Amino acid sequence: MKIALLGCSPIVLESALKFHSHEANFSWFIDEPNMDAFYLLPTLGWNDCTSELGFKTLSSQNFDISFVQKTFSWNLWEEKYFNPLIQILGAFQEIKPYKVLSVSKRFLTPNEVIPDRSRFHDLFRVIYQINPEEFIGQQKEANPETYQRLSDEFIQSLQASLEMYEDFDVIFDFRRAVEPSSMSVAGKALGEERINDEKVCKGLNIFQYSPKENVREVILIGSGELSASILMKFDNWLVDPRNRLFIVSHEESPYSSFLEKATEEIKNLLLNLVKRMESEFQHEADLFQEELRGWQDLDDFIRAKKPRPVEPIPRLVFFSGHNVTAIDQLIDKKRLFLTLEKPDWRKGLRQPENNHLDLKTIGVDEVIVANDFKKKNISEYSLVNEIGYFILSPKGYVYKDAWRDNLDELQKIEDQVFKLFSPHSHN
């Protein structure tokens, strides 16, 4: 049985350790970063991303595991746990730090049937992109005589682009979705492709986002796991009374679905931020009512000379039940204007006063697209129901019992694999 593992996360490492312990041969394509390290996480312990099997493997090769007595960090996890285990596995298995371009059947079309056989009879083909310099160096070392006969022109052509493929019996696709999502959860927003990327942050770039000094109004689109993690980064920024954050969500009550599954620590962080901003606004609203009553009590001739008190606007503004349907940029490129629409079948339960108009336009300095991520638009996702193609989307640590759930899901997949290769299971 020839296996391919795709992805990079604690649960992919755990699957590699398990299949190695079963003496299975596999190739591990590590073509993405460990996404967990990017998120604002609750306080993790070593038991949340390691296993007894991992520590047993390290100890068997005389690696020091006393690091578990130190406070957890992803940097320490990578240095003391992940990298040493990769080193151990690499002595027996193929570790490939290459970008996967495509996963498909070798010959079968998506709906093709093989007479008297299952589709499992055909292998899976993984096409990947390798580092040309690394490949050329390997050939030079392994086959010096052959390398000498290669023309300079041929070597130059390799350096431009080099793709290879390998065929497998079983694929374990444990990659995360990492592609940027659209501003509109229903598809593309009008004008989205024409906007200057300097003012629109999306994809993996949002983890490095921080508002510039002159940025006063930002719009955050989405209210799931990704949006919640980004929102908490605005905690200090929102202390400045000149700053305002708009949150647009198609959910009638933004973050409600996420909070049902979030850890208590993450839930408290998010709710405390929102509560603080609501308390601030309520204080300003109370002052406004007091000033308004005083203004209304003035004589007419005095009131005519004194401006009416200005009604406050929240600095954390929710547009719930809304979609972003268009975006535009003025010629001076200093502000972005987003069109928001709310369909009549959705309620806006958070700050319902923003729902008087079905369509409104909001002007901001910068936009953050946090509608979570989407899968890469390549062929492997036509294989979702294919025998031998297993998918596990790692559950992030902002959720309750994430590591346990990931391990349970891995165990289910492991059980399916053994059934797959049991006698008479497939022709």
N, C-alpha and C positions, 0 to 999 in steps of 0.2 A: 504494500500500500504506500503510494507516494503522496505526501501531504504538502499543501502550501498554506502558510499562515500569513495573513495580511493585517497590518496595523501595528500600533505601538501604544501600549497602556499596561497597567499592572495585570489586567485580566488576560491580555495576550501573552505576557510573560508566564503567567500561571498555566495557560494552556500549553505553552511550549514545554514547560517543566513536566507537565502531566504526560504529554505524548512521548517525551524523551524517556520518562520512567517506564512507559509501556514498550520501549525499544522500537518505537516507530521512527521512520526516517521522514524528515520534513525540511522544507526550505522556508525560511522566515523572511518576508519582505517588509522591512521597517522603512516605510516611505512617508512617515508623518511624525510630527512631534508628539510627545505625551501631553494631550490636551488638558489633563487634570491640573498640570502645573500652572496653567494660565488663569484658572478661575480663582476668585476670592473664596477660599474654602473655610469651613469651620475648623476647629482644632482637631487635627487628625492624630491617631496613634498608629504605631507600626502594625497593629493587628488589622488596620483598615485597608492595607494594600500589600501585605506580605502573607506568606503561608508557612506552615510547618515543613512542607516539602522544599520550599526555597531555602530555609535555614539549614535543613538537613543536607541539601546539596552543597551549600557554601562550606559547612563544617567538614564534609567529606573530602573537600579539596584544601583544607587547612586555612580557609579564609576566616578572618576575625569577625565575629558577629556581636561584639560588645557594643557596637554603635546603637543597638536598640535601647541602651540605657540613656541615650541622648534625646533631646527634644526632636520630634519629627520635622523634617523639611523635605521638599521634593529634591533639592540639590543633594542632600545627604542620601536620600533613597536611591537616586541615580548613581552616585559615587560608590556607595557601599553595598548596594543590593543589586540594582539593575545591571550595571556594567560588569561586576564580577560574574554574575550568572550568565550574561551574554558571552563572556570569555570562556566559561566552562562549556556551555552549549556549543559554542563555535568550534570546539575541538572535535565534535562528533556530527554536528548538523551544519547545514548551509545557512549562514546569516547573510542576508542580502540587503544592504542599505540603499536600495534602488527604487526609483519611482515607478509604480505600476501604472501602465497606460491603458490596459484592457484585460478583461477576463471574459472568456467565452468558451463555448464548446469548440473542439477542433474543426469539426465538419458539419455538425447538425445545425439546422436552422431552428428557430425557437419552437415551432410547432411540428417539426418533422418526427415521424414515427419509424422505428426500425422494426421490420417484420420479425416477430417471435423473440424480440429482445427488448430490454428496457433502455432508456436513453443513457443510463449509467454505463452502458457498454462503450460509449465514446468518452474520451478523456477531456479534461478542461485544459485550455491553453492560456497561459499568463504571458502577456507581452509587457516587457519592462525596459526602462531606459537606464543605461549604465554610464558611468564616468569614463569617457574615451581614454583619458590619460592613464587611468588605473588599468583598464583593459590592455592597452598597448604595453604598459610596464610589465603586466603579468605574462604577456606573450613573449616579450623580450627576454624575460628571466627563464621561462619554461622552455621556449623553443628558439634559442639564439640563432641557430642556422637558418631557420625559416624566416625569422625576423629580418636577417641581413638581406634576404632576397626580396623583401617588400619594397616597392618603389616609394619614393617620397610623396608622390601624388596620391598613392593609396593610403598612406598614413595620414596625410592631410584630410582626406575624405572621411576617415574614421573620427578625426577630431571634431568634425562639423556636427555629426549626429550619429548615434549608435544605439540601435534597438535590438533586443534579443527576445527569445521566447523559450518557455519550458512548459512541458505538459505534466498534468497531475491527475491522480484518481479523485482526490477530495480537496475542496477549497474551504478554508475557514476564514471568512471575511469579517474581521473584528474591527475594521476601520470605523472611525467616527465620520459623520458628515462634517466637512470643513469648507464647503463652497459657500460664498456669500449669498444670502437670500435677497430677494427684491424688497423694496420699500412696501410694496403691496402684498399682503398675504394671499391675494387672489391671482397674482401674476405680476407683470411689469407695470410700473407707474408711468404715466405719460411724461416724457421728457427725461426719464431717469438716466438714459445712456449719454445725454449731452452735458451733464453737470460736471463741473470741475471736481475731481476726486479729492482735492485738498480740503474741501469743505464737507465732503461726505465720507464718513468712516464706516467701513463694513468688512466682513470677513475676519480673518485672524488679526487684522490690524487693530480691531477695537480693543484688544487686550492691552495694547500699548497706548491707547488714547488717553490724553489728558487735555482739558480745555486750555487754550492759549490765554495769555494775560488779558487781552482785549476782548475775549469772547464773553458775552453777557447772556445770550439766550441760545439754548441748545434744545433740540428735539430728539427724544429717544423713542424709537419705534419698536414695539413689541413688549410682551409682558410674561415671557417664559423664563426658563433657567438662565439663559444668556443675558437677557435684559435685567433680571434681578441682580446678577453679579456685577453688571456695569453700573446700575443705579447706586449701589453701595459705594462705588468709587467717587460719587458726587457728594458724599457726606460733607467733606471739608469745603468744597467749592460752594455749596449752598449756604454756608455760613455768611458769605458776603451778601449783604442786602441788595446789591445791584444785579445779582444773578437770578436767572429764572430758567427752570427746566420744564419742558412740555413732554408728557408721555402719551403716546398714541397707541391704543390697543383695540383689536377687534373684539376682545372679551368684554362682556357687559360689566364685569367687575374685575379690573386688571389685577393680575397676580393671584387671583383666588385659586385657580387650578394648581399653580405652582406651590402655593403655601400649604395646600393640603398634603403634599408629599415632601416638603422641605424639612430639613433638620430643625430642631428647636433653636439652635444658635443662629442659623441663617434667617429663620423666621423672625426672631427677635431683632436682629440687625435691621432687616427691611422695615418691619413694622414700627420700630423706634424712630427711624428716619422719617417715615411718613407722619407719624404722630407728632414729632417735633415741628414739622413744617405746617401741619394743620393747627397746632397750638399757636404758632407764630401768626398765622393768618387770622385765627379767631381773635387774638389780642388786638390786631390792627382793625378788624371789623368792629370790635367793641368800641375802640377809640373813635372810629369813623362815626358810629351811631351817636356817640356822645357829642362830637363836634358838630354833627348835622343838626341835632336837636338845639344846640346853642345857636347855630346859624339861623335856624328857622324861627327862633324866639326873638331875633333882632328886629328892630323897626324896619319897615320897607325901605326907607331911604338909606339906611346903613347897609342893609343886606344887598342893595343894588350896587354898592361900591366894594363889597367884600366878596371874593369868589366863593362859590359853593365848595365845601370840602370834597376832595377827590376820593371816590370809592376805591378801596384797595383791591388789588388783583393777587391771587395766590402766586407764590413763587415756585410751587410745585403744582403744575396744572395737568389734569387728566382729561383726555378726550377718549372716553370709553365707548365701546361699540362702534368705533370708527375704522375706516380704511384710508390709507394714503393713496390717492388715485392720480395725483400729478405733482410735478415739481418744476419750478422755473427759477431762473437766475437773472437778475437785472444786468444791464450792460456794464455797470461799474463793478459787478461781480462781488459786491460786498455783502449782500444778503441773499438768502434763499427763501423762496415762498412755496409752501406746500399746500395743496388742496386736500382737504379732509371731507369725507362723506360718510354719513350714517344711514344705513338702510332702515326702512320702516319696521322691519321685523326684529330689529335689535333694540334693546333698551341700553341706556347709558347710566348705570347705577352709581358710578363714581363721579362726583361733581356733575349731577344731572343738569345744572344750570348752563352747561356748555352745549346742550342739545337742542336749543331753541331753533337753530338753523340746521337743515339737513346737509348743507354744504357751506364750508367756511375756508378761509385762507389764513395761514399762519406764517409770519415772517421770522426767521431765525438766523443766527450767525453760522451754526454748524448742525449737521445731521448725523446721528448714529443709527445705523440699521442693525437692530438686534432681534430680528425675527428668527432666532436660532439659525442653524445652518442647514444646508441641503446636501444630498448626496451628489457625487460627481455624475455628470451626464454622460456616462460611458456604458459600454455594452453589458457589463456584469449585472446590472440591475434588471435585465430581462431574465435573469437566472433565479429570481427570488424563490420560485417553487421547484427548482431543479434538484433532483436527487443527487446528493453528494456535495451540494453547495450550501454551507451553513453560515448564517448571519447572526452575529451578536453585537448589538450596539451598546457599548459600556455605559452603565448608569453612573452619572456624575455624583460626586461626594456631597453636593448640596442637598441630595435626597436622603431620606431615612434608610438605614440598613443597605446602603448602596453596594458595599463590598460583598455582603452576604447574598444579596440578590444576584450579583454578577457571578458569584461562585455557583449558586443554584442553577443559573442558566447554563453555565459551562458544563455542569454535571449532566444536565438534560441532553446537551449536544453530544457529550461523550457517550452516553447510553445509546443514542441514536446511531453513532458511528459503529459501535460494537454490533448492533443489530444489522447494520448495513453489510457487514462482512461476516455475518454468521452463515452457516451452510444453508443453501437453497434460498437465501434472502432475495437475491437478484440474479438474473441471467446475464 
